Amino acid sequence: MTGVTEALRGQPRPTHALREEAHAVGRAARAACRGPGRERDLLVQSLKASAAAILAWLVAGVWMGDPMALMAPWVAVVLVQATVYSSLMQAARQFTAICAGALLASLALAVTGNTLGAVALSVPLLMLLANWPRFGDQGIYGATTALFTLATGAADVFAVGHRVGQAALGAVIGIAVNAFVLPPIHLRDVRENLAALAREAGDVLHTVAGDLRDGEWDAQGWSHASARLERRLDALRSARGWSRESLRLTAAPRRAVRRLPASVPPEQDDERWSRVTGHIRALTRTLAVAADDGRAPAPPARPALDAYADLLQLIGDACHAESDRLLTADGAARPDDHAESAMRELRGQLQDGLREHAGQGGDGTTVLGSLLLQAENLWSETVPTGRHG
């Protein structure tokens, strides 16, 4: 019982959780007001969806005089998606699901003659149809449309046609608002994620360098840092996909109005930083093996480790420099001649140390050779002169 009590005491209190959520909301609000970014994009998208619903309600309920103007704003608010292309795809899926739901509900009511029987006949079939991959996450609207149709008690041909027409009206309004009112374009996300990946790679290298200097072989911490870097790489790949999709069916003048970046970093940069992530993962694994006292080979001597830590520190600085360049307007490479000269000197020292270890038959030769190989790989990918020769 004591263990259970301690575990419960260790859980965050509701007031603390609410306070953290309030702080998160405040940070998001300040970020949205501060300037362009993900938070402002979410704000704009939410306001656009609300405007589409209001416009659809005005058209269907006020101008067309429909007393049950629900379907049009319902469809309109759902179809303001993250990209114009996804809005069109979701519109096709949702409209098909709504038509299937309305028609099947009407047919079931005609066959059974009562609402309960129509629900029992149509809803199971529509729920099975909702799991069809072609519908994606829009298949559920078939079942909800059937329930709405049967609940109103109007399931004749005229009522079905009316609801399908309202769905079409809402789809047109939702797509039009998304396409012509600040169309969503996710070019900035790629640049920001790529810069964040470069900075986090530099952070990991700085952490490893500091631990090597201090003699703290935190293998678990290095492994966690490498895993975080992998997740950042996944976020970059997701942003690249969103960027590619957001440019489909979006006119260039609309992009110019939003003053978004004219281009994004090339996809070769994604591949290059993917290789950097792989090299860092291999480096941390090699160090984790060397840190295990029960395994061979042993780590190299202290002078070699200090030189290696200095080299990783400089490569980490190069990663941070590239992250800063990605966030500037020009993004041009400005190599630091002094840092590169220091890197070459350290690399020469490590190569000399490796030859000495090999000549003396030292136990650290294998580990130092593997670490030096990973440093060479990181050098060639992150330092401008290393990439060009």
Secondary structure, 3 states (H helix, E strand, C coil): CHHHHHHHHHCCCHHHHHHHHHHHHHHHHHHHHHCCCHHHHHHHHHHHHHHHHHHHHHHHHHHCCCCCCCHHHHHHHHCCCCCHHHHHHHHHHHHHHHHHHHHHHHHHHHHHCCHHHHHHHHHHHHHHHHCCHHHHHHCHHHHHHHHHHHHHCCCCHHHHHHHHHHHHHHHHHHHHHHHHCCCCCCHHHHHHHHHHHHHHHHHHHHHHHHHHHHCCCCHHHHHHHHHHHHHHHHHHHHHHHHHHHHCCCCCHHHHHHCCCCCCCCCHHHHHHHHHHHHHHHHHHHHHHHHHCCCCCCCCCCHHHHHHHHHHHHHHHHHHHHHHHHHHCCCCCCCCCHHHHHHHHHHHHHHHHHHHHHHHHCCCCHHHHHHHHHHHHHHHHHHCHHHHCC
